[in-house]
Amino acid sequence: MSPPRLRLHLVTGVVLALALTGCEMGPNFEAPRPAVPDSYITDAPAHQGAPYVTGDSVDPQWWQSFKDPELSQLETKAVAQNLDLQIADARLKEAEAQAQIEGAVLYPTLGGAASYTREGPSKKGIFAAFGSAFGASTNAGSTASGASTASGGGDIAGANISALDLYQYGLQSSYDVDLWGKNRRTAEAAVAAAQAAQEARRAALLTVEAQVATNYIDLRGTEAVLSITQANLDSANQLVNLTVERQQAGLTTALDVANARATAAQISSQIPALIAQRDAQAAQIGLLLGVTPDALPADLTMKAAVPLTPPSVPVGLPADLLRRRPDVREAEADLHEATAEVGVAQADFFPDVTLSGSVSLQALQFKNLNELAAVTYAVGPNITIPLFEGGQLRGQLALRKASQTEAAVNYAKTVLTAFYQVDVALITYDQEHATQAALAEDASQAQLALGLAEDQYRQGLVDYLTVLDAQQAYLAAQQAQAESVERLGTDLVSLYQALGGGWQGVYPAG
């Protein structure tokens, strides 16, 4: 075997050996293991007999706990029609396609090519120079005078060159040996980015589900306050009529009539704002459903009670939270991607080896294209070595390491935020029960006080200001009680969102 061929085989053998045992630059990703509290912080009211929350597993379809068929239908429609979810779906497909693109570099490429070329050489170009040399050598010594005719001979030879036809077809292949794992790290980063996009889609779904439930409960709560206000307006108008009758009978003054009418007007002034608030909440639900204002579900325009919360709510255990919260899972995938990118940047410092080869048939005449003598081939390695990059590679590595640090800090912050959000939501939900109980007692006593004040006013035992104060207190107590029922429902929605429930039954846990 000749020395050049021997060296070629040795180089090829070394390259293949390194390819089979190739290393991967950069750190290998290991999933973080943050500290997890033993239990959630709760601050339940002291008089509470049974806990409002339990350690059972979180129900993925938590909205079913409100036992409101219309809310369940809205959640189903939102999952199918919401435009933000469609955008998240598209972004996930983009990330998956990018991962497929990045992963393809791990495999050899193989392509076919065919061509036909007809080329007419320049008569004053490089072929003319070859023709001049040929004419000078063949005519040397044949001139009687001994004068040189090279210049003239070159012009004639160049003029006689004919156009050429070149037929060719064959296969071409190349393979990046990836000695340092750059391509593998790139593919790893792309897969992690796709995982992050998947978790972002799950987070978007959870957000939409929570927004639908919150807006629906707010809508029903506003309707309840509106009904209370309208009922109080009717009572206020009745008191106006009673006061007018008493004035006509000489039992009261015009001052009481004016106060009664002012109270009725003040109550009436609240109704337009409540109607506008109700319509805006219905419109927000339509936006979440991805429908135009004229296509809102008919049930939204019909009055219904505020969905009531269940007696107890399963919240799971803190150890399960990190696997259930999509934002935590997304932050972990981002950290994985950033870690893999560090390996890509480190591999850029080392030589890149590519094996390429081609085999084809080439002939000047089509009829000779399939002859064995028409075979042409090329094979060999291509080595690229970075020698001077002006600090670009060092800057790229520093950038990737900084990005990895940022991703790690962001993951830690996301985990910490998750536990705090659950604790705050639990405390808020527990304390709202105490608030609701106190407001229920307030409304009951205010109703009793108003009835007594009205009776005493009819008997002439108190002036109208006493009735006015009792009426305003009762209206405020009723409205506050209705708002507390609404707030308790939205607090429960916030708790479920903080717990990360709501996507497992729709998107695969993967």
C-alpha positions in Angstrom: 0.0 0.0 0.0 1.4 3.4 -1.0 2.2 5.9 1.8 -0.5 8.5 0.7 -3.2 5.7 0.8 -1.8 4.4 4.1 -2.0 7.9 5.7 -5.6 8.3 4.3 -6.7 5.0 5.8 -5.1 5.8 9.1 -6.8 9.2 9.3 -10.1 7.6 8.4 -9.7 5.0 11.0 -8.9 7.5 13.7 -11.9 9.6 12.7 -14.3 6.7 12.8 -12.9 5.6 16.2 -13.4 9.0 17.6 -16.9 9.1 16.1 -17.8 5.9 17.9 -16.5 7.1 21.2 -17.1 10.8 20.6 -17.6 12.9 23.7 -20.1 15.6 24.4 -18.8 19.0 25.5 -20.4 20.9 28.3 -22.3 19.9 31.4 -24.9 17.1 31.3 -28.3 18.4 32.5 -29.6 17.1 35.8 -33.2 18.1 36.9 -33.0 20.4 39.9 -34.2 19.2 43.2 -35.5 22.2 45.1 -36.5 22.1 48.8 -40.1 21.3 49.2 -42.1 22.3 52.4 -43.8 19.5 54.3 -47.2 21.1 54.2 -49.0 24.2 52.9 -49.5 27.2 55.2 -53.1 27.6 56.2 -54.8 30.1 58.5 -58.3 28.7 58.9 -60.8 30.5 61.1 -60.7 29.4 64.7 -64.4 28.4 64.8 -64.1 26.2 61.7 -65.3 22.7 62.6 -64.0 20.9 59.4 -61.2 21.9 57.1 -62.2 23.5 53.8 -59.2 21.8 52.1 -57.9 18.2 52.0 -54.7 16.6 50.9 -56.4 14.5 48.2 -55.3 14.7 44.6 -56.3 17.8 42.7 -59.1 17.2 40.2 -57.9 18.1 36.7 -61.5 19.2 35.8 -61.8 21.3 38.9 -64.6 23.5 37.5 -66.9 20.5 37.9 -66.8 21.1 41.6 -69.0 24.2 41.2 -71.8 21.8 39.8 -72.8 24.4 37.2 -73.5 22.8 33.8 -73.2 26.1 32.0 -69.7 26.7 33.4 -68.7 23.2 32.3 -70.0 23.9 28.8 -68.1 27.2 28.6 -64.9 25.5 29.6 -65.3 22.8 26.9 -66.0 25.5 24.3 -63.0 27.6 25.4 -60.6 24.7 25.1 -61.8 24.0 21.5 -62.1 27.6 20.3 -59.9 30.0 22.3 -57.5 31.9 20.0 -54.6 32.1 22.5 -54.7 28.3 22.7 -54.5 28.1 18.9 -51.5 30.4 19.0 -49.9 28.2 21.6 -50.6 25.1 19.5 -48.9 26.7 16.5 -45.9 27.7 18.6 -45.5 24.1 19.8 -45.6 22.8 16.3 -43.0 25.3 15.3 -40.7 24.2 18.2 -41.2 20.5 17.3 -40.4 21.2 13.7 -37.3 23.1 14.7 -36.3 20.1 16.9 -36.7 17.8 13.9 -34.5 20.1 11.8 -31.8 20.3 14.4 -31.9 16.5 14.9 -31.5 15.8 11.2 -27.8 16.8 11.3 -27.0 13.8 13.4 -27.5 11.6 10.4 -25.7 11.4 7.0 -27.2 13.2 4.1 -27.7 11.5 0.8 -28.9 13.3 -2.4 -29.1 12.7 -6.1 -28.2 15.1 -8.8 -28.4 15.2 -12.6 -27.3 17.8 -15.0 -26.7 18.7 -18.6 -24.4 21.6 -19.6 -23.5 23.0 -22.9 -20.5 25.3 -22.7 -18.9 27.4 -25.3 -15.4 28.5 -24.2 -14.1 32.0 -24.7 -11.9 32.3 -27.8 -9.7 34.7 -26.0 -9.8 33.0 -22.6 -7.8 30.2 -21.0 -8.4 27.6 -23.8 -6.9 30.1 -26.3 -3.7 30.1 -24.2 -3.5 26.3 -24.3 -4.1 26.4 -28.1 -1.2 28.9 -28.6 1.3 26.7 -26.7 0.2 23.7 -28.8 0.5 25.6 -32.1 4.0 26.9 -31.2 5.3 23.4 -30.3 4.1 21.6 -33.3 5.3 24.3 -35.8 8.7 24.9 -34.3 11.5 24.8 -36.9 9.1 24.4 -39.8 9.3 28.1 -40.7 11.9 28.9 -43.4 12.7 32.3 -41.9 12.8 30.9 -38.3 10.4 33.6 -37.2 8.1 32.7 -34.3 4.3 32.2 -35.2 3.1 31.4 -31.6 0.8 34.4 -31.4 -0.9 33.8 -34.7 -1.1 30.0 -34.0 -2.8 30.7 -30.6 -5.5 32.8 -32.2 -6.3 30.1 -34.8 -6.3 27.3 -32.1 -8.7 29.3 -29.9 -10.9 30.0 -32.8 -11.2 26.3 -33.6 -12.5 25.2 -30.1 -16.0 23.9 -30.3 -18.8 24.1 -27.7 -18.9 21.1 -25.3 -21.8 19.0 -24.0 -21.5 17.5 -20.6 -23.9 14.9 -19.2 -23.7 13.9 -15.5 -25.8 12.2 -12.8 -25.0 10.5 -9.5 -25.2 10.5 -5.7 -23.7 12.8 -3.1 -23.3 12.1 0.6 -21.9 13.8 3.7 -21.7 13.2 7.4 -20.6 15.5 10.2 -18.6 13.2 12.5 -19.6 15.4 15.6 -16.5 14.4 17.6 -17.2 16.9 20.3 -21.0 16.4 20.5 -21.9 19.8 19.1 -24.7 18.5 17.0 -26.0 16.3 19.8 -26.0 19.2 22.1 -27.8 21.3 19.5 -30.4 18.6 19.1 -30.8 18.3 22.8 -31.4 22.0 23.2 -34.0 22.0 20.4 -35.8 19.1 22.1 -35.8 21.0 25.4 -37.1 24.1 23.6 -40.0 22.0 22.2 -40.7 20.7 25.7 -40.8 24.3 27.0 -43.3 25.2 24.2 -45.4 22.3 25.3 -45.4 23.5 28.9 -46.2 27.0 27.7 -49.2 25.6 25.9 -50.3 23.9 29.1 -49.9 27.1 31.1 -51.9 28.9 28.5 -54.7 26.4 28.8 -54.7 26.7 32.6 -54.9 30.5 32.3 -57.8 30.3 29.9 -59.7 27.9 32.0 -59.2 30.1 35.1 -60.2 33.2 33.2 -63.4 31.6 31.9 -64.4 30.5 35.4 -63.5 33.8 37.0 -65.4 35.9 34.4 -68.4 33.6 34.6 -68.5 33.8 38.5 -68.0 37.6 38.3 -70.9 37.8 35.8 -73.3 35.9 38.0 -72.1 37.9 41.0 -72.8 41.1 39.2 -76.2 39.9 38.3 -76.9 39.1 41.9 -75.9 42.6 43.0 -78.0 44.1 40.3 -81.0 42.1 41.4 -80.5 43.2 45.0 -80.1 46.8 43.9 -83.3 46.7 41.8 -85.2 45.1 44.7 -84.0 47.8 47.0 -85.0 50.4 44.4 -88.6 49.0 44.5 -88.6 49.2 48.2 -87.2 52.8 48.1 -90.0 53.8 45.7 -92.6 52.3 48.0 -91.2 54.3 50.8 -91.4 57.4 48.7 -95.1 56.8 48.1 -95.6 56.1 51.8 -93.8 59.4 52.7 -95.9 61.4 50.2 -99.1 59.9 51.7 -97.9 60.8 55.2 -97.1 64.4 54.0 -100.5 64.8 52.5 -102.0 63.5 55.7 -100.0 66.1 57.6 -98.0 63.5 59.4 -94.6 64.4 58.0 -92.8 67.2 56.2 -91.5 67.8 52.7 -88.0 67.2 54.0 -88.8 63.5 54.5 -90.2 63.3 51.0 -87.1 64.9 49.6 -84.9 62.5 51.5 -86.9 59.5 50.4 -86.7 60.6 46.7 -83.0 61.3 47.1 -82.4 57.8 48.4 -84.4 56.2 45.6 -82.4 58.2 43.1 -79.1 57.3 44.7 -80.0 53.6 44.5 -81.2 54.0 40.9 -77.8 55.6 39.9 -76.0 52.3 40.7 -78.0 50.3 38.2 -76.5 51.6 34.9 -73.0 50.9 36.1 -73.9 47.4 37.1 -75.6 46.7 33.8 -72.4 47.9 31.9 -70.2 45.7 34.2 -72.4 42.7 33.5 -72.3 43.2 29.8 -68.5 43.7 29.8 -68.0 40.4 31.7 -70.2 38.6 29.2 -68.2 40.1 26.4 -64.9 39.0 28.0 -66.3 35.4 28.1 -67.1 35.7 24.4 -63.6 36.8 23.7 -62.3 33.8 25.6 -64.6 31.6 23.5 -63.3 33.1 20.3 -66.7 34.2 19.1 -68.1 37.5 17.9 -70.4 39.6 20.2 -73.5 38.6 18.2 -72.6 34.9 18.8 -72.5 34.9 22.6 -74.1 31.8 24.2 -77.8 32.6 24.9 -77.5 31.3 28.4 -75.2 34.1 29.4 -78.0 36.6 28.9 -80.2 34.6 31.3 -80.0 35.2 35.0 -78.6 32.4 37.1 -77.3 31.9 40.6 -73.6 32.4 41.6 -71.9 29.0 41.5 -71.3 27.8 45.0 -68.0 26.3 46.2 -67.9 22.7 47.5 -67.6 22.0 51.3 -64.0 20.8 50.9 -61.4 21.2 48.2 -58.6 18.7 47.4 -55.3 20.5 47.1 -52.8 17.6 47.0 -49.4 17.7 48.6 -46.5 20.2 48.2 -44.3 17.5 46.7 -46.8 17.1 43.8 -46.9 20.8 43.0 -43.7 21.1 41.0 -44.8 18.3 38.6 -48.2 19.8 38.2 -47.5 23.5 37.6 -46.8 24.1 33.9 -44.7 27.2 34.6 -42.3 25.2 36.8 -42.0 22.5 34.1 -41.4 25.2 31.5 -38.7 26.8 33.6 -37.0 23.4 34.0 -37.1 22.9 30.2 -35.6 26.3 29.7 -32.8 25.5 32.0 -32.2 22.2 30.1 -32.0 24.1 26.9 -29.6 26.7 28.3 -27.4 23.9 29.7 -27.2 22.2 26.3 -26.3 25.5 24.6 -23.2 25.8 26.8 -22.0 22.5 25.4 -22.6 23.8 21.9 -20.5 26.9 22.6 -17.7 24.8 24.1 -17.6 22.5 21.1 -17.1 25.4 18.8 -13.5 25.7 20.1 -12.6 22.3 18.6 -12.0 21.1 15.0 -15.0 20.1 12.9 -14.6 16.9 10.8 -17.0 16.2 7.9 -16.9 13.1 5.7 -18.1 13.6 2.2 -18.3 11.4 -0.9 -19.8 11.4 -4.3 -20.1 9.0 -7.2 -21.5 9.9 -10.6 -21.4 9.1 -14.3 -20.0 11.9 -16.6 -19.6 11.9 -20.4 -19.4 14.3 -23.3 -21.9 12.2 -25.2 -25.1 10.9 -23.8 -24.6 7.5 -25.3 -21.5 7.0 -23.3 -23.1 8.0 -20.0 -23.7 4.5 -18.7 -20.3 3.0 -19.5 -18.1 1.9 -16.7 -15.3 4.3 -18.0 -17.7 7.2 -17.3 -17.6 6.7 -13.5 -16.1 9.5 -11.5 -16.0 9.7 -7.7 -14.6 11.7 -4.8 -14.3 10.9 -1.2 -12.4 12.2 1.8 -12.6 14.1 5.1 -12.9 17.9 5.5 -11.4 19.4 8.7 -12.2 22.9 9.8 -10.0 24.3 12.7 -10.8 27.6 14.4 -7.6 29.5 14.7 -8.5 33.2 15.3 -12.1 34.4 15.8 -11.4 37.8 17.4 -12.9 36.7 20.7 -16.2 35.6 19.2 -16.0 32.1 20.5 -15.1 33.2 24.1 -17.9 35.8 24.0 -20.4 33.2 22.8 -19.4 30.8 25.6 -19.7 33.6 28.2 -23.1 34.4 26.8 -24.3 30.9 27.0 -23.0 30.5 30.6 -24.8 33.7 31.6 -28.0 32.4 30.0 -27.7 29.2 31.9 -27.3 31.1 35.2 -30.3 33.2 34.4 -32.4 30.1 33.6 -31.3 28.5 36.9 -32.3 31.6 38.9 -35.6 31.9 37.0 -36.3 28.3 37.8 -35.7 28.9 41.5 -37.8 32.0 41.5 -40.7 30.2 39.7 -40.6 27.4 42.3 -40.6 29.8 45.2 -43.4 31.8 43.5 -45.5 28.7 43.1 -45.4 27.8 46.8 -46.1 31.4 47.9 -49.1 31.6 45.5 -50.6 28.4 46.8 -50.2 29.6 50.4 -51.7 33.0 49.8 -54.6 31.5 47.8 -55.2 29.0 50.6 -55.2 31.7 53.3 -57.4 34.0 51.2 -59.9 31.2 50.5 -60.1 30.1 54.2 -60.5 33.7 55.5 -63.2 34.5 52.9 -65.4 31.9 54.6 -65.2 33.8 57.9 -65.9 37.0 56.0 -68.9 35.5 54.4 -70.3 34.2 57.7 -70.0 37.7 59.2 -71.6 39.4 56.3 -74.5 36.9 56.4 -75.1 37.9 60.0 -74.8 41.6 59.1 -77.4 41.3 56.3 -79.8 39.4 58.6 -79.6 42.0 61.3 -79.7 44.9 58.8 -83.0 43.4 57.4 -84.4 43.1 60.9 -83.4 46.7 61.7 -85.0 48.0 58.5 -88.3 46.3 59.2 -88.4 47.7 62.7 -87.5 51.2 61.5 -90.3 51.1 58.9 -92.9 49.9 61.4 -91.9 52.6 63.9 -92.0 55.2 61.1 -95.5 54.3 60.2 -96.5 54.6 63.9 -94.8 58.0 64.1 -92.3 56.9 66.7 -89.1 57.7 64.7 -88.3 60.2 61.9 -87.5 59.3 58.4 -83.7 59.6 58.9 -83.8 56.4 61.0 -85.5 54.6 58.1 -83.1 56.1 55.6 -80.1 54.9 57.6 -81.5 51.4 58.0 -82.4 51.2 54.3 -78.9 52.2 53.3 -77.3 49.8 55.8 -79.4 46.9 54.5 -78.6 47.6 50.9 -74.9 47.8 51.6 -75.0 44.5 53.7 -76.9 42.7 50.9 -74.4 43.9 48.3 -71.4 43.0 50.4 -72.8 39.5 51.1 -73.4 38.9 47.4 -69.9 40.1 46.5 -68.5 37.8 49.2 -70.2 34.8 47.6 -68.7 35.9 44.3 -65.3 36.5 45.8 -65.3 33.1 47.4 -65.8 31.5 44.0 -63.1 33.5 42.3 -60.7 32.8 45.3 -61.3 29.1 44.7 -60.5 29.5 41.0 -57.3 31.3 42.0 -56.4 28.5 44.3 -56.9 25.9 41.6 -54.8 27.9 39.2 -52.0 28.2 41.8 -52.2 24.5 42.3 -51.6 24.0 38.6 -54.7 21.9 38.0 -56.6 21.8 34.8 -54.4 20.7 31.9 -53.8 17.0 32.7 -57.1 15.8 31.3 -56.7 17.6 28.0 -53.0 17.6 27.1 -50.8 14.5 27.8 -48.7 14.7 30.9 -45.8 13.6 28.8 
